[in-house]
C-alpha cells in the first residue's frame, strides 16, 4: 500500500472515530449544585443514538437508551441530604461532586431584583453596614448554592442553560461560601431571602438568579401563557433562555418576583398588567409542571418622580399586583413605605427580603404566622362615616411613627385616607382605628361614596398591623382613571432657567406657561446651536482636560450663548406675572 492510500485510510478511520459523540448532560447539572428535595428530578443530555446511559446518585442507579441523539431519565425524589456525587456513564464518564439536596428558589424580575449586593455595599448610607456584614460572613454560607443566569433572550428550545461565566461565576452552580465576590455579585433581595430561609429552616437553599433590569413583563411570558392569550407564534424572550431551558425537568420550590416599574410607563400597560401577570404566574407553574408552586412577589415601592405619570400609573399597577393574590399559593410583600420619591431603586432591600421571607414561611412552609400587612376586606357607609374592615390586622391596627421623604408621620394620627362624593373629587380624610376596622370621615364630603388609601405614586400613609407590616394601597371605587400624557410631558421638561426660577415650586399651569416662553427663546434653531456648543465643550474636556485653555474657551462660548437667553426668559416671566409674589 502506497503512502497516499495509507494516509487516506488513516484519515477515514480517525474521522469515523471522531464522529462517535461523547455523552453530554444539560448545563443545569454541575458540581456544587442543589437538587430540589421531595421531587423527581429529570437528568437529560445528548449522545449517540442507541447508546446506553446510566446515572448514579445517593444509592440510586437509573439507566436509559439514547433515542434520536437525546436521552433523559428520572431520579427518585430525594430527602434533604448531601453532599452527594453524581456519576453519568456511557461512552465516557461525567462526575459531579458536593451536591446538596434542599429547596431551590428562583428570583426573577427587573432592576430592583437585579441590583446586586455590591450596589448597596457601595451605597454609603443606611444599608451599607448591614450588607457589608453579610458579605464579610461569606464563609458561613456553605449551605447556600448560587446559580446566576446570563441575561439573554431566545426562542423556545434554542439555548442550553445560560449560566454566567466570568471570573466569579464559573458557568456552573457555585458555593456561596467560596468567596466574597459571589455574595457581592448576587441579587440583594434574593440572597438575603435565601440566607434568612436557610438560617430558619436549617436545610440547604439554592438560589437561581434570573432577572433583567428594565424588562417588561412580556419578556417573561412562557409559551403556555402566550397560547392562553391566543398567540400562535413563539416569542423570543427572557423566559425561554433563563427559565425555560431547564423548567421541564429541573424542579424548584418556588419563585420570588420584583417587577412592574417598566409596565407603569403608561396607563394602558398598567391596566393590562393584571391579566398578563396572572397568566404569567400560571404559565410558569405549567412549564415547571407544578400548578401549586408558591409564587411570592413585591408590590411596587413608593415612587413619584412625575406625579402626572407615576402618581397615576403606579397605584393602578399596584392594584393589578394585589389582584394576583386571588391565585392560590401566592404572597405579596408590600413596600409602600420603603421607596424614595425621586429614585426608582430604593436601598431598603433588606426589609423587602424579610417580608418575602415571611410570605414564604406561610405560603410555602405553612407556618402559623402573620405574614401580610392589612388588606382591604369590605366597607360599610353610614351617613358621613365610611367604615372599612381589614384582613391581616393581626392583633389590631395602628398608626406608625415613620419618616417619608423628610416628613415625619405621627403614631397619634392615621394618614393616607381620602373620601369622595358623587362629584368623584377626593379629599384628605380623618381616620380613627377601631380594632380591625377604620372609621373615616371628611368635613368636605357629607355623603361619601368612595374611599382610597395610599393611592398615589408616593403616598404619605402610616396604617400598619400589630406586627409592623404596612397596609396595602387600595380603592373602593371603579371611577375611570384619567391620564394625560401631555401633562406628564410638561412636568418632566428640563428647562434652562435662572436659579431664582428653578427654586420656585410651580403648578402645572405655571410650568405650561413657562414652557411656552422658554421654547420661544430657545427655539429649534437656537437649540441646535446650544447642542453644538455643548458637544464642543464635552469634546474639549475629553481631548484636552477640564483645566485646559480649550476647555475654558468652550465653557465661555457656551455660557455667552446661553446666559442672555436665560436672562430674556426671566424678563418675560416677570413681565407676564406668572409667579407674582413667588419671586
N, C-alpha and C positions, 0 to 999 in steps of 0.2 A: 504494500500500500504506500503510494507516494505521500510526501509531506502535506500537500494540499488536501488530500482526502482525509488524512489523519486529523488535520486542524478542523475541517468541516464536521467530521464525526464528533470531535470533542465539543465544538460549539453547540451542536444539536443536542448532545447529551446534557451539557450543563444548562442549556436553555430549558430543556424538558424538566430538569430537576428544579430550576428556579420557579417554574410555573406551579409547583406544589406549594400552596399558600399556607403560611403559618396560621394557627388559630389566633383570633383576636377576641377581646372582650370589650364591652362598652366602657368608655372613659369614666362613667359614674362609679366604677369599681376601682379601688386602689388600696394601697397600704394606708393605714391610719384612718380608714373610712368608718362611717357609722351606718349600721343597718337598723331598720325600724323593728322594734320588738313586736311580738304577737301578730305579725302579718307575714304572709307568704311573699318572699322576695323572688322576683324573676331575674335570672342571670342570662345574658344574651351576648352574642357576638357573631363572628364570621369564621369560616373555614372552608375547606374543600367539601363539596357535596359527597355524602356517603361516609365521611369520617366520623368516628365515634368520639364523643366528648364526655368527660367526667368532671364533676365538681365536688370537692370535699370541703366541709367546714363543720366544726363543732360536733364531730361524731357522725355527721350525715354524709352520705355519698349518693349522688344522683348522676344518671347517665342519659345521654340522648344521641341521636344521629343527625348529622348536618343534612339539611334539605335546601336545595337551590342556593347554596352558599351561605346560609344563615342557620344559626342554632339558638335555642333557648331552653331553659328548664327552670322549674320552680323549687325553691328550698322550702322545707317545712318551717313554720313560724318558730322563731327563737325567743327565749326569755331574756331579760336583762342579764348580760354576761360579757365576758371578754377579759383580756384580749384573746382573739382567735386568729388562726391562719386560714386562708382560703387557697386551695390548690386546684387549678384548672389544667387538665391534661388532655392532649390529643397528639398531633404530630410533634408538638412542642409543649413545654410546661410554662404556666404563668402562676406565680405565687405572690400573694399579698399577706402582710402580717399586721399585727397590732390593730385588729378590727374590734370595735366595740358594738354592743347591741343596746339600744336605748330608744329615745324619742328624737325624731328629726322634725324641725320646724323650718318652714321657708318664709323668709322675709322679702316682700315684694312692694313695688310702688314706684314713686318718683323721688325727687331730691331729698325730701325730708326723711325718707327711709334710706336713701343712698348716701347721705352725708356720713363720712366715717368718723371714728373717734379722734383721729388726728385733727380734724376740723375744730373740735371743741377743746382739745388739749391746747391748741394754739389760740383759742378764743380770748383768753386773758381776763375773763370775767367770771361770774359765779360758777359755771360748771367746770372750769379749768382744774381746780384741785381734786374734785371728785373723779373726773376722768383720768387724771394723772395717777391717782391712787389705783384705779382699776388697771391701768396699763402696767404699773410697777409690780403688781401682783400676778403677772402673766404666768409665772412658774406653777401657780396653784390651779391652773385651768386644764389639767391633763385629762379631765373627763369631758371636755368640750372639744368638738371637732368642727372644722370650718370648711365649707365648700363655696368658693366665690366664682360666680359666673361672669363670663365676658359679655359685654353689652352689645350684642349683635342681633340683627333681625333677619329671619329666614322664612322660607316656605315650610310647610309641614314635611317632616322626614328628610330634610335637606342637609342636616348637620348633626354630627355626634355632639355629645355634651360639651359646651364651650367653656371649660374651666379657664379662669385667668391663669396665665403662665408668665411669671416675671421673677424678679429676684426674691420676692417674698412668698407669693403663692405659686407653687411649682407645677401647676396644671393638674392638681390632684387634691384629694382631701388632705387637710393639714391639722396637726395637733395645735390647739391654741396655746399650749404651754411651751412651744418650740422657741418663740422669740417675741419680743415686744412689737415688732413690725406687723405681725399678724393681727394683733389687737388693734393697733393704730389704723390698719387698713380695713377693718371690719365696720359694718353698719353700726352706728352708735345706738340706734334704737334696738336693732336686732341683737347685738352682742350682750347688752345689759339685760335684755329679756331672757336670753339663753342662760346667762350667768345666774340670774335670780331663780330660774326654773331648776337648774342643776343643784344649786345650794338647798333648795326647798325639797325637791324630790329625792335627792341623793342617788340619782341614776345618770348615766351618760346622756349628754344632749348634743345633737348635731344641728348646725345652722347652715342652711343654704341661702346664700346672699345673692338675690336675683332681682335687681331693680335698675331703673334708668331715670336720671334727672330729666325733667321737662316732658316726660312721656304722658300722652293722653291715655285714657282708659281703653280706647280702641286698639292700642298697641298690645294689649294684654288679653284680647279675646281669643279663646281657644276655638278650634274648628267646630266643636259641638255648639258653642254659643252662636257662631255665625250661621250654622244650619238652622238653629232655633229662630233666628231672625230672618230667615228666608234667603240668606246669601248663598249662592251656588258656587262661587269661585273661592278657592282658598286664598287667604290673605297672607302677605309677608309681614310678620310681626315679631315682637319680642317673646311672646309665649312659646312659639314653635321651637325656638332655639334654647331659651333659658329655662323652660319648664317641660315643654312637650317632647324634648329629645329623650327624656327618661321617665315621664309621667306614667307611661303604660305599664311599666314593670317594677318601678322602684318606689314602694310605698313610703309615705311620711305620716307624721302625726297630725300636722295642721299648718295653717297659714297665718301670718300676721301681715297687715297691709296698711300702707300710709300713702295715699294718692288722692288727687282730686283738684289740686291747685290749678293745673293746666286746663281742666274742664270747666273751671269757673271763669274762663276768659270772656264768656258772654252768656246771656240769659238762656238762649236756646240750648247750648251744651249743658248748662247746669240743670235745666228741666229734663233733658234726655237721660241724665245720669242715673236716675233711679232704676229705670228698666235695664239699662246697659249693665249696671253694677250687679243687680240681682242675677241677670243672665250669665254674667261672667263668673260669679261665685258658683252657680250650679254647673257651669261648664268646666271649671277647674276640678270640681268634685267628680264630674263624669270622667274626665281624662285620667284622673288618678284612681278611678274605679272605687270610689268611696263616697256615696251620696250623703253621708253624715259627718264628713270630715270637718272639724272645727275651723271656722273662719273668723278671725278677730281683726278689727280694723280701727283706725284712728279717725275720729271726726276732725274736720279741718280746724286748726287752731285759729285764734282771733287774728285778723289782718285787715287793714283798710287803708292802703296807700292812696287809693282813689275811692272816696265814698260813693261816687256816682257809678262805679263799676263793682268793686269788691263789696261795697256796702249793700249791694242788691244781689249779686250773684252768689256770694258766699253763704248767706242764710238759706237760699234755695238749694244749694248743693248739700248743705248740712242736713236739710230735710230729706233729701234723696238718700244720703248715707244712713240716716236714722231708720228709714223705711226698710233697709236691708235686715233689720232686726226681726222682721216678720218671718224670715227664713230660720229654720231650726239650726241649732248649734252655731249661732253667731254671737259675737260680743263686741261692744263698742267702747273704746277709750275716748272720753270727752276731753278735749284740750282747749276749751274755750277760754280758760284762764291762763294759758301758757304761751300765748302769742305775743307778737310785737307789732305795733300799729303800722310801721313802715318797713319791716323786714319779714319776708315770707319764709325765712329759715330761722325760727326762734331757737335759742340754745337750750331751752328747758326740756331736753330729750330724756333725761333720767326719769322724770315724772311720767313721761309718755310710756317708757318701758315698764315702769311699775304698774301703771293702770292696765296695760296689756297683760302683764303677769297676773294681776287679779282676775281679769276676764278668763285667762287660761285656766286658772285654778278652779273656777266654777264651771265653765263651759266644757273644757277638755278633760278635767280631772274630778269633776263632781264634788268639789269641796263645799262644805256648808259655810259660805262666807257671803258678805255683801260685796259685790264686785262692780257695781254700777252706781253712778250718781243718779239723782232723781230724774225720772222720765214722766212726761205728761201722761195722765191716765184718763181723766174726764173733767168736766166742769158743770157748774150749775149757776144760773143767773137769777138773783133775787133782787128786784128793784135796781138800785145803783151798785149792787155788790156782785162781783164776779168771783165765785168760789172754785178753786182749782184743786183737784186731787192728784197725787203723785204715786207712782210705783217707785220702789227702791229708796224709800225715805229712811231706811234703817231704823234707828230708834228715835227718829224725828228730824225735822228740817231745821235749818239755822241760817242766819246771815253770817258771813265770814268777813273778818277784817282782812283786806287784801289790797295791795297796790297794783294798779293797772295804768301803765303809761304815765307814771308820775302822779296819778290821782289816787288818794287813799280812800277806800270804801270802808265804812264802819260796820262793826258787828252789831250795832244798835239799829241798823236800818237796812231793809231788803231793797236792793236796787235792780233795775233791769226790766221791770214790767211796764207795759203800755196798754191802754184801752182805746177802743174806737166805738163810735156810734154808727148810725145809719149813713153818715157822710163819709165813712171809711177813713177818717183822719185820726191818726194815732197820737195820743198824748201821754207823757210820763205819768205813771200812776203810783199811788201809795199801796204798800203791801204789808199785811200782818200774817205772821205764821201761827197756825193753829194745828199742832200735831203734824200730821202728814198732809195738811191742806194749807192753802194760802188764800186769804181774803183780799181782793184787790178792788180799790175804788179810785175814782178820779173826779175832781171838782168840775172839770171841763166836760165830762161825759156823764150825763144824768141817766141815760139809758144805754148801757154798754151792750154791744152785740159780739164783740171780738176782742181777743187778748193776744198779745205777743210777749215773749220773754227772750231777752238777749238776741233779738232778731236784727242784728246789724253785722257788718264785717268785723268790727272791733267793738263789742258791747261792753259797757260798764255794768257788770252784773255780778251778784255775790250770793246766790242761793245755793246751799250745799246740804248734804245729809250729814248725819252724826259721825260718819267715818271720813269726813273731809273730802268727799267726791263731789264735783260740781254738777249742777243741773244742766241737762242738755237744752240748747235753744229750741224753741217751738213756737208755733202759732195755731190758733183755733179757727182761723178764718180760711176761706178759699178765695179771697179777693184776687183780682188779676194783679200780677206783679208787673210793674212797668219799668222798662229800661230804655233810656235814651242814649244811644252811643255817642251822639254829638255832645251831650253834657259831659260824658266821661272823657271825650277827646279834649274838650275845652279845659277841663280841670287839670288834665295831665300835661298841657302845653308848657314847655320850658320857654320863658321869655327873658330877654335881655333888659334888665331893669336896674335902676339905681338902688343903693342899699335901703333908702327910706321906703321905697315901694315894695321891695322884697319882704320887709318886716311886717307889712300890713296883712292882717287876717281878713281876706276879702270873701264876699259872697260869690256864687257862681255868676250872678248877673253882672257884678262888677268885673269879674275876670273876663266875661264875654266882651264887655266894653273895652277893656284893656287890650284884649287880643286884636280888636279892630284897629285901635290906634297903633299898636306895636307893628302890625303887618303892613300898615300904610307907610310907615317909615322904613321898616326893614322888608321891603317888597321883594319879589323873587329875584330881580336883577341884583339888588343890594345884597341879598342873602348869598348869591353865588360869589360875589366879591368877598364877603366875610369868610365863607368856607375856604376860598383860595388863600386868603391871608392866614387863616388858622392852619391850613395844611403847610404853608411855608414855615410857620412858627414851629410846628411839630418836626418837620424835616431838619430845620436848623438845630434843634435840640439833639436829634439823633445823630446828625453828622458832625456837629461842631462842639456840642456840650452846652449845658444850661448857663454857664457863665461866659460864653464866648461872645465876641463882638457881633457876630452874625445873629446869635440868638437875641441879644439886646436890641438890635435893629429890627428884627422880626416882631418882637413884642411891641416896640414903639409904633411900628406901622399898623399893627392890629389895633392897638389902643387908640391911635389917632383916627382910625376909621370908625371904630365902634362908639367911642365916648360922645361925639357930637350927636349921634343917633339917640343914645340913651338920654341925653340932655333934652333933645327935641321931644321925645316921648314924655318925659317928666313935665315939660312945659305944657303940652297939650292936655295931659291928665289933670293938671291943676286948673287950667282954663275951663275945662268941661265940668269940674267939680264932682268927679266920680266918687272921690273919697271924703270930700268935705272936711269934717272935723277929725278924720282919721290920720291926716298927715300933720 
